[in-house]
Amino acid sequence: MPRKTLRPEQLNFQPRPSYPYSPGTRGGNLVYTAGQVAWGKDGNIVGVGDIEAQTRQTLSNVEAVLNEGGAGWDDVLKCNVYLKDMRDFQKMNAVFSEYFPDDPPARTTVQTPMAEETMLVEIEAVAYLGD
């Protein structure tokens, strides 16, 4: 099954030398997003110091990749969330719940260092498009 690279318009600055990967891929009925962060269309972090703003922008980027692959929120099986500081969990979780108000996907959330100092959250998703 051939792999299709997913590069939605709002993330068309990827890949770049400092981040040599594609925003997402689709193979058959599976869509994988790369870990998305709060990059705006200009490639700069949105909401510096604001976990809620960064979570919204990050999820907007995840959604753009999913849509580019023909998927939506209802197709998401699993999300991984990476937080710079676990003390931001409740605020991130409140925003995450806006995108998955009913029957959310499986999820893992961990604290980890980020690639850039201003990044507070990174989220990736796996979606299944059905048979």
FITOR-147662 format. One record per residue: residue in one letter; residue number from 0; x, y negated, z of N, C-alpha, C in turn; chain. Coordinates in nm, 2 decimals. Each point is the difference from the previous one (the first is absolute). Example, Ala and Ser with C-alpha at 12.3 -4.5 7.8 and 13.67 -1.06 7.14 Angstrom:
<nodes>
   residu   num      n_X      n_Y      n_Z     ca_X     ca_Y     ca_Z      c_X      c_Y      c_Z   chaine
        A     0     1.32     0.57     0.78    -0.09    -0.12     0.00     0.09    -0.12     0.00        A
        S     1    -0.04    -0.11    -0.07     0.09    -0.11     0.00    -0.08    -0.11     0.08        A
</nodes>
This chain:
<nodes>
   residu   num      n_X      n_Y      n_Z     ca_X     ca_Y     ca_Z      c_X      c_Y      c_Z   chaine
        M     0     0.08     0.12     0.00    -0.08    -0.12     0.00     0.09    -0.12     0.00        A
        P     1    -0.02    -0.09    -0.10     0.09    -0.12     0.00    -0.04    -0.10     0.11        A
        R     2     0.10    -0.07     0.04    -0.01    -0.10     0.10    -0.03    -0.14    -0.07        A
        K     3    -0.10    -0.07     0.06    -0.03    -0.13    -0.05     0.05    -0.10     0.10        A
        T     4     0.08    -0.10    -0.03     0.04    -0.11     0.09    -0.11    -0.10     0.01        A
        L     5    -0.03    -0.04     0.12    -0.10    -0.10     0.03     0.06    -0.13     0.04        A
        R     6    -0.03    -0.10    -0.08     0.06    -0.14     0.03    -0.11    -0.10    -0.02        A
        P     7    -0.08    -0.03     0.10    -0.11    -0.10    -0.02     0.06    -0.14    -0.02        A
        E     8    -0.08    -0.08    -0.06     0.05    -0.14    -0.03     0.06    -0.07     0.12        A
        Q     9    -0.07     0.01     0.12     0.05    -0.07     0.12     0.13     0.05     0.05        A
        L    10     0.05     0.11    -0.05     0.13     0.06     0.04     0.09     0.02    -0.12        A
        N    11    -0.02    -0.08    -0.10     0.08     0.02    -0.13     0.14    -0.04     0.02        A
        F    12     0.04    -0.05     0.11     0.14    -0.04     0.03     0.08     0.13     0.04        A
        Q    13    -0.06     0.11     0.02     0.06     0.12     0.04     0.02     0.09    -0.12        A
        P    14     0.10     0.08    -0.01     0.12     0.01     0.09     0.09    -0.12    -0.02        A
        R    15     0.08    -0.02     0.09     0.11    -0.10    -0.01     0.13     0.06     0.07        A
        P    16     0.11    -0.06    -0.03     0.12     0.06     0.05     0.01     0.03     0.15        A
        S    17    -0.06    -0.08     0.08     0.00     0.02     0.15    -0.11     0.10     0.04        A
        Y    18    -0.09     0.03    -0.08    -0.11     0.10     0.03    -0.02     0.08    -0.13        A
        P    19     0.08     0.10    -0.03    -0.01     0.08    -0.13    -0.10     0.11     0.01        A
        Y    20    -0.13    -0.04     0.01    -0.11     0.10    -0.01    -0.12    -0.06    -0.06        A
        S    21    -0.09     0.08    -0.04    -0.13    -0.04    -0.06    -0.10    -0.01     0.11        A
        P    22    -0.10    -0.09    -0.01    -0.10    -0.02     0.10    -0.09     0.13     0.02        A
        G    23    -0.01     0.08    -0.10    -0.08     0.12     0.02     0.02     0.09    -0.12        A
        T    24    -0.06     0.12     0.02     0.01     0.10    -0.11    -0.14     0.08     0.00        A
        R    25    -0.03     0.06    -0.11    -0.11     0.09    -0.01     0.04     0.12    -0.08        A
        G    26    -0.03     0.12     0.06     0.03     0.12    -0.07    -0.13     0.09     0.01        A
        G    27    -0.06     0.03    -0.11    -0.13     0.07     0.01    -0.10    -0.08     0.07        A
        N    28    -0.06     0.06     0.11    -0.11    -0.06     0.08     0.05    -0.07     0.12        A
        L    29     0.14    -0.01     0.02     0.05    -0.06     0.12     0.07    -0.13    -0.03        A
        V    30    -0.03    -0.10     0.08     0.06    -0.13    -0.01     0.08    -0.03     0.13        A
        Y    31     0.12    -0.04    -0.02     0.09    -0.03     0.12     0.04    -0.14    -0.01        A
        T    32    -0.02    -0.07     0.11     0.06    -0.14     0.00     0.13     0.01     0.07        A
        A    33     0.10    -0.08    -0.05     0.12    -0.02     0.08    -0.04    -0.08     0.13        A
        G    34     0.09     0.00     0.09    -0.03    -0.08     0.12    -0.01    -0.15    -0.04        A
        Q    35    -0.12    -0.06     0.03    -0.02    -0.14    -0.04     0.02    -0.09     0.12        A
        V    36     0.05    -0.11    -0.03     0.01    -0.10     0.11    -0.07    -0.13    -0.05        A
        A    37     0.01    -0.11     0.08    -0.08    -0.12    -0.02     0.06    -0.09    -0.11        A
        W    38     0.05     0.06    -0.11     0.05    -0.09    -0.11    -0.12    -0.06    -0.07        A
        G    39     0.01    -0.13    -0.02    -0.09    -0.07    -0.09     0.04     0.02    -0.15        A
        K    40    -0.08    -0.06    -0.09     0.03     0.02    -0.14     0.14    -0.06    -0.04        A
        D    41     0.05    -0.09     0.08     0.13    -0.06    -0.03     0.12     0.09     0.06        A
        G    42    -0.03     0.11     0.07     0.10     0.08     0.05     0.05    -0.04     0.14        A
        N    43    -0.06    -0.10     0.06     0.03    -0.04     0.13    -0.10     0.04     0.10        A
        I    44     0.05     0.02     0.13    -0.09     0.05     0.11    -0.11    -0.11     0.03        A
        V    45    -0.12     0.05     0.01    -0.12    -0.08     0.04    -0.02     0.01     0.15        A
        G    46    -0.03    -0.10     0.07    -0.04     0.01     0.14     0.12     0.03     0.09        A
        V    47     0.11    -0.07    -0.02     0.11     0.02     0.08    -0.03    -0.02     0.15        A
        G    48     0.02     0.10     0.08    -0.03    -0.01     0.15    -0.14     0.03     0.03        A
        D    49    -0.09     0.04    -0.10    -0.14     0.02     0.03    -0.04     0.14    -0.05        A
        I    50    -0.01     0.09     0.10    -0.03     0.14    -0.03    -0.13     0.02    -0.08        A
        E    51    -0.10    -0.08     0.04    -0.13     0.02    -0.07     0.01    -0.04    -0.14        A
        A    52     0.06    -0.12    -0.03     0.01    -0.04    -0.14     0.09     0.10    -0.08        A
        Q    53     0.11     0.05     0.06     0.08     0.09    -0.07    -0.07     0.13    -0.02        A
        T    54    -0.08     0.05     0.09    -0.08     0.12    -0.02    -0.10    -0.02    -0.12        A
        R    55    -0.07    -0.11     0.00    -0.09    -0.02    -0.11     0.07    -0.01    -0.14        A
        Q    56     0.11    -0.07     0.00     0.08     0.00    -0.13     0.05     0.14    -0.04        A
        T    57     0.05     0.07     0.10     0.05     0.13    -0.03    -0.11     0.09    -0.05        A
        L    58    -0.12     0.00     0.06    -0.11     0.08    -0.04    -0.05    -0.05    -0.14        A
        S    59     0.01    -0.12    -0.03    -0.03    -0.05    -0.13     0.09     0.06    -0.11        A
        N    60     0.13     0.01     0.04     0.10     0.06    -0.09    -0.03     0.15    -0.02        A
        V    61    -0.03     0.07     0.11    -0.04     0.14    -0.01    -0.12     0.02    -0.09        A
        E    62    -0.10    -0.09     0.02    -0.12     0.01    -0.08     0.03    -0.02    -0.15        A
        A    63     0.08    -0.09    -0.03     0.04    -0.03    -0.14     0.06     0.12    -0.06        A
        V    64     0.09     0.07     0.07     0.07     0.12    -0.05    -0.11     0.11    -0.02        A
        L    65    -0.08     0.02     0.10    -0.10     0.10    -0.01    -0.09    -0.02    -0.12        A
        N    66    -0.05    -0.13    -0.02    -0.08    -0.03    -0.11     0.07     0.02    -0.14        A
        E    67     0.12    -0.03     0.00     0.08     0.02    -0.13     0.01     0.15    -0.03        A
        G    68    -0.01     0.08     0.10     0.00     0.15    -0.02    -0.14     0.06    -0.02        A
        G    69    -0.11    -0.09     0.01    -0.13     0.05    -0.02    -0.07     0.04     0.13        A
        A    70     0.06    -0.03     0.11    -0.05     0.03     0.14    -0.05    -0.12     0.07        A
        G    71    -0.07     0.03     0.11    -0.04    -0.10     0.09     0.01     0.05     0.15        A
        W    72    -0.05    -0.09     0.09     0.01     0.04     0.14    -0.06     0.13     0.03        A
        D    73    -0.11     0.03    -0.06    -0.08     0.13     0.03     0.08     0.12    -0.04        A
        D    74     0.10    -0.01    -0.09     0.08     0.11    -0.05     0.13     0.03     0.09        A
        V    75     0.02    -0.09     0.10     0.13     0.01     0.08    -0.02     0.11     0.10        A
        L    76     0.10     0.10    -0.01     0.01     0.11     0.09     0.08    -0.03     0.12        A
        K    77     0.11    -0.08    -0.02     0.10    -0.02     0.11     0.06    -0.13    -0.01        A
        C    78     0.03    -0.07     0.11     0.08    -0.12     0.00     0.11     0.01     0.10        A
        N    79     0.11    -0.05    -0.02     0.11    -0.01     0.09     0.02    -0.15     0.03        A
        V    80     0.00    -0.04     0.12     0.02    -0.14     0.04     0.13    -0.01     0.08        A
        Y    81     0.08    -0.09    -0.04     0.13    -0.03     0.07    -0.01    -0.14     0.06        A
        L    82     0.02    -0.01     0.13     0.00    -0.13     0.07     0.14    -0.03     0.05        A
        K    83     0.03    -0.13    -0.02     0.13    -0.04     0.06    -0.01     0.00     0.15        A
        D    84    -0.11    -0.03     0.06    -0.02    -0.01     0.14    -0.14     0.07     0.04        A
        M    85     0.00     0.11     0.07    -0.12     0.07     0.04    -0.10    -0.09     0.08        A
        R    86     0.05    -0.11     0.05    -0.09    -0.09     0.07    -0.10    -0.07    -0.09        A
        D    87     0.03     0.01    -0.13    -0.09    -0.05    -0.10    -0.11     0.10    -0.04        A
        F    88     0.00     0.12     0.06    -0.09     0.11    -0.04    -0.15    -0.05     0.00        A
        Q    89    -0.05    -0.05     0.10    -0.14    -0.04     0.01    -0.04    -0.10    -0.11        A
        K    90     0.08    -0.10    -0.02    -0.03    -0.10    -0.10     0.00     0.06    -0.14        A
        M    91     0.10     0.08    -0.03     0.01     0.07    -0.13    -0.12     0.10    -0.01        A
        N    92    -0.03     0.07     0.10    -0.11     0.10     0.00    -0.13    -0.07    -0.03        A
        A    93    -0.03    -0.12     0.06    -0.12    -0.07    -0.02    -0.02    -0.04    -0.15        A
        V    94     0.11    -0.04    -0.06     0.00    -0.04    -0.15    -0.02     0.13    -0.08        A
        F    95     0.07     0.11     0.03    -0.01     0.12    -0.07    -0.14     0.05     0.01        A
        S    96    -0.07    -0.01     0.11    -0.14     0.04     0.02    -0.09    -0.07    -0.10        A
        E    97     0.03    -0.12    -0.03    -0.08    -0.08    -0.10     0.00     0.07    -0.14        A
        Y    98     0.11     0.06    -0.03     0.01     0.07    -0.13    -0.06     0.14     0.00        A
        F    99     0.00     0.06     0.12    -0.06     0.14     0.02    -0.10    -0.01     0.12        A
        P   100    -0.11    -0.06    -0.02    -0.09    -0.02     0.12    -0.07     0.14     0.04        A
        D   101    -0.02     0.08    -0.10    -0.06     0.13     0.03     0.09     0.11    -0.06        A
        D   102     0.01     0.11     0.07     0.07     0.12    -0.05     0.14    -0.03    -0.05        A
        P   103     0.09    -0.06     0.08     0.13    -0.03    -0.05     0.09     0.12    -0.03        A
        P   104     0.10    -0.02    -0.08     0.09     0.11    -0.04     0.09     0.05     0.12        A
        A   105     0.06     0.11    -0.02     0.11     0.04     0.10     0.10    -0.11     0.00        A
        R   106     0.07    -0.02     0.11     0.10    -0.11     0.01     0.10     0.03     0.10        A
        T   107     0.12    -0.04    -0.03     0.11     0.00     0.10     0.05    -0.14     0.01        A
        T   108     0.03    -0.04     0.13     0.05    -0.14     0.02     0.13     0.02     0.09        A
        V   109     0.11    -0.06    -0.05     0.12     0.01     0.08     0.07    -0.14     0.00        A
        Q   110     0.08    -0.02     0.10     0.09    -0.12     0.01     0.13     0.03    -0.06        A
        T   111     0.05    -0.09    -0.09     0.13     0.02    -0.06     0.05    -0.14    -0.05        A
        P   112     0.13    -0.01    -0.01     0.06    -0.12    -0.06    -0.05    -0.02    -0.14        A
        M   113     0.00    -0.12    -0.05    -0.05    -0.04    -0.13     0.12    -0.04    -0.09        A
        A   114    -0.02     0.01    -0.13     0.10    -0.03    -0.10     0.04    -0.15     0.01        A
        E   115    -0.09    -0.09     0.04     0.03    -0.14     0.01    -0.05    -0.05     0.13        A
        E   116     0.06    -0.10     0.06    -0.03    -0.05     0.13    -0.14    -0.05     0.01        A
        T   117    -0.06    -0.06    -0.11    -0.13    -0.06     0.01    -0.11     0.10    -0.02        A
        M   118     0.03     0.12    -0.04    -0.10     0.11    -0.02    -0.05     0.05     0.14        A
        L   119    -0.13     0.01     0.02    -0.06     0.05     0.12    -0.07     0.13    -0.02        A
        V   120    -0.04     0.03    -0.12    -0.08     0.13    -0.02     0.02     0.05    -0.14        A
        E   121     0.00     0.13    -0.02     0.01     0.06    -0.13    -0.10     0.12     0.01        A
        I   122    -0.08     0.01    -0.12    -0.10     0.10     0.00     0.01     0.07    -0.14        A
        E   123    -0.02     0.13     0.01     0.00     0.08    -0.12    -0.13     0.09     0.00        A
        A   124    -0.04     0.04    -0.12    -0.12     0.08     0.00     0.01     0.11    -0.11        A
        V   125    -0.07     0.11     0.02    -0.02     0.11    -0.10    -0.15     0.01    -0.02        A
        A   126    -0.03     0.00    -0.13    -0.15     0.02    -0.04    -0.01     0.12    -0.09        A
        Y   127    -0.12     0.06     0.00    -0.04     0.11    -0.08    -0.12    -0.04    -0.08        A
        L   128     0.01     0.02    -0.13    -0.11    -0.05    -0.09    -0.10     0.11    -0.03        A
        G   129     0.01     0.12     0.05    -0.10     0.10    -0.02     0.03     0.09    -0.12        A
        D   130    -0.07     0.10    -0.01     0.02     0.09    -0.11    -0.06    -0.04    -0.13        A
</nodes>
